[in-house]
């Protein structure tokens, strides 16, 4: 990748997960946070991370916004994005629940691209191999930047929202069902916590990877027989 100056705004779970893998690849990333002490903490952790002042954000080539949906447009509005050289950065909208077309309509003179992560920030942090969705082809530099984290697929942002909603709905439905069933059987809350945080997630991961053990395979047969 041709070296570009990259800025990241938003150093929560997703932002930190991305920084972790970019740092391993030796990619220089400038970070901005209104509370400078939070940015300083990450500079102590990562070798290739440095602090950007708010006035420097307009001078980067790629500005990644890993912010909650409600904060993106107000943040862009608060900045004088065009740089002193007359150019503006490529702005990356990562907010799942904010359609990129809304930002483009609000700021037609800016270069705005949507790159949405399909998954949970913790999974990206621990395993890498993320999946990112963009509605349009990205420039080579932007695409390569996200390929360090996994792969980029061209699809609609609505599709990503649908997938996230389905997965979240059924995950929560399962968690609520487990809570009720454990209470009904008077099983310890400690066991429920273990089921929710370790057993169920790892069974789903094994099912996805095709690595279920004999015990789980027997339960699949039991489920299938119930559906017949």
N, C-alpha and C positions, 0 to 999 in steps of 0.2 A: 504494500500500500504506500502511495506517495505520502510523505509526511505532511499532515495538516494539523493546524492548531484546533484542538477539540475542547469544548467546554461542556460540563455536565451540571445541570441545575436539578436538585432533587437527590438527596443521598440517604433515602430510606432503604427499605428492603431491596427493591429492584435496583436502585442506583448503586448500592453497596455490592450487590451480587455482580453487576456488570463490571464495576471497578476491580473486583477481585480477579476476574479472568483477564481483563485487559492488562492489569498490572503484571500478571504472570507472563504475558506476551511482550512486556517491555514497552507498552504504548503509553505515551505521555498524555495524561488527562488533567485538564484544569477544572477544579470544582468551585462552585459558588454556593454559599449558604448565608442568609441574612444574619445568622448567629455565627460569627467567625470562629468561635471556640469549637463548634461542631465540625467545621471543615478542618481545623487544626488537628483534631483527634484522628481524622482519617489520614492526614499527611504523615502522622507518626507511624501509621500502620503500613501504608503502601509506599513502595520505593519510587514509583513513577507518577505520583499524584502531587499536584501543586495547587495553591489557592489562587483563584481569580477574584479580583475586585469587581464590583458591579459595573464600573465604567469600562472594564476590559471585555465584557461579554460581547459587545458589538464588533470586536476585532477578531474573534475566532472565526474559523472557516466552517465548523460544524458545531451547532449549539443544540445539545440534547436536553429535552425537558422531560424528566422522569418525575413529574408532579401530579398530584391529584387533579382530576378533571376540572374541578371548580376553581383551581388556582392558575390554570394555564393562560387563559385570555387576560385576566387581570395582570399577570406577571409580564406578558408581552406588552400590554398597554403601558406599563410603568417604565418601560425601557425606551431609550432612543436607539433603536436597533441599527440604523444605518451607520456604518463606520465613517471615520474621518476620511478614508480613501474613497468613499462613495459607494462601496459595496456592502452588502448585508450577508450575514451567515446563512447557511442552510439550517433551518430550524426543524428539529425532529420532535414530533408530537408522539409521546408514548402513552398518553392517558387513554385507558381502555374505553371509558364512557364518554369521551369527547370526540365526535366525528371530526376528522381532519378538515373536511370540507367546510365546517363551521368556522374554523380558524382562517382558512383561505378566504372565505367570504368577508370576514372581519378585517383581514389585513391583506388585500389583493396584491400589494406591492412587494410582499415578502416571499421568500422561497421556503415554503412549508411542506414537509413530507410526513406522512404517517408511518411509523414503525411500531407495531403493537406486539407485546410479548404474550404468547399463549401459554399460560402456566402460572406457577406460584414462585415468588422471588426466592424463597428458601430452596426450592428444588433447583433453580438455576445456580444459586450459590454453591450448593453441595455437589451437584452433578454436571453442571455445564450443559452442553448439548441442547440449548434452547431452541424454540421455534418462534420465529418472528413473522408477522403478517404485514405486508404492505400492499396497498391497492394499485400502485404503479411501480414500474421499474425504477430502481434507485441508481444514482451515479455510482461509478466503480468504487470511489473512496468510501462512500457511506455503506454500500453493501459489504465491502471487505471488512469494515469495522465491526459489523454485526455478525459476520461469518466467524469471527474469532470466538463468538459466544454460542454458535450453533449454525442454524441455516435460516434463510429468508425465503418465504413463499409468497407469491403474488395471489391475493384473494381479497374478498371484500371485508371491510372492517365489521360489517354486520354479521358475517360468518363467525368471526372471532368472538363477538359479543354473545352470539347464540351458543357457541361451544362452552364459553365460560359460565353462562347462566345454567346450562344443562348440567355441567359437572358440579357446580356449586349446589344446585337444587338437590341432586341425588346424593351428594356427599352429606349435606345437612339432614336430609330425610333419613339417611342411614344412621347418622349420629343420634338423632332424636329417637329413632326406633330402638337403638341399642340402649340408650338411657332408660327408656320405658321398660324394656325387657329385663335389664339388670335390676331395676327397682322391683319389678314384679317377682323376680326370683330371689330377692333379698341378697344379692351379691354385693360385695364390698365396693364402695366408691373407688378404692385404690385399683381394683380389678377393672372397673369401667375405664378409668384413666389409661390403664395399660392397653385395653382393647382399642381405645380411640386414638392413642398417640403412637402405638407400635404395631399391634396385631393387624388391625384393619388396613392401615396404609401399606404395610409390607405385603399383605396378601394381594392387594390390588396391584402393586408394583410387580409382584411375581406373576400374576395372571397376565399382565400386559407383556411381560418379557418371555412368557412361555416357560417359566421355571418353577411352576407349582410342584410341591411335594406330594407324596402319596396321600397323606391325610386330606389335603385340600382337594385333590382330584376325586376322592371318594365323596366329599361334600358336594362337588359339582354334579356327580351322578345322582345324589339325593335330591338336589334342586331340580334337575332335569326330569326326574321321575315324578316330582310333585306337579310339574307343568303339563305332563302328558294326560 
